[in-house]
């Protein structure tokens, strides 16, 4: 499980983009608070940040012609098998959404994708 650096969302191949949606959906649902080495940092913040990150992914999916469930656009929604939040306080959008998504993390993500045979001109990200 991994959240790709947000600069990569619009560039991800289909499989990684759809996988990102599934992973975020799991984290927003019953996966919230369950330790996982590569995403533990998200639990330091309000779940609203994960919602904001998910919105980036959902917008890209829509741009590519995919039709994710509309319910995910609601910040309190947590999936079919998890009770919605009664309330979730909106927070200001920061850039990057997660401070951990710095240049070092971008490099790590690019390296991970390269190991999967997915390469980019890295100069477009820095």
C-alpha positions, 0 to 999 in steps of 0.5 A, a space after each residue: 500500500 502506498 500513496 503516490 506523490 501527488 505530482 505523479 497522479 496525473 501521470 500514473 498509468 491506468 493500473 496504478 491510478 485505479 490501484 491508488 483509488 482502491 488503496 485510498 478507499 481502503 484507508 478511508 474505510 476500515 483501514 483507517 488507523 491500521 498500521 502499514 509502514 508506507 502509509 502510517 504518516 497519514 494517521 498523524 493528520 485529520 482524515 480530511 487530508 486523505 479525503 483531499 488527496 482522494 479528490 485529486 485521484 477521483 478528478 484524474 479518474 474522471 478526466 480519463 473517463 472512469 466513473 468512480 462511485 459518487 459517494 466518495 466525493 462526500 468527505 464523511 463517506 467511508 465505504 459500504 462496510 464502514 459507518 460514515 463519519 458523523 462529521 468531519 471538519 474541513 481543513 485548508 488545502 495545503 500543497 503538498 497535501 501531506 508534508 511527507 510528499 517532499 522531493 525525497 519522497 517523489 524520488 522514492 516513488 519514481 524509483 519504485 515506478 521505475 522498478 515496475 518498468 514505468 519511467 518518466 522524464 524526471 526533470 518535469 517534476 523538479 
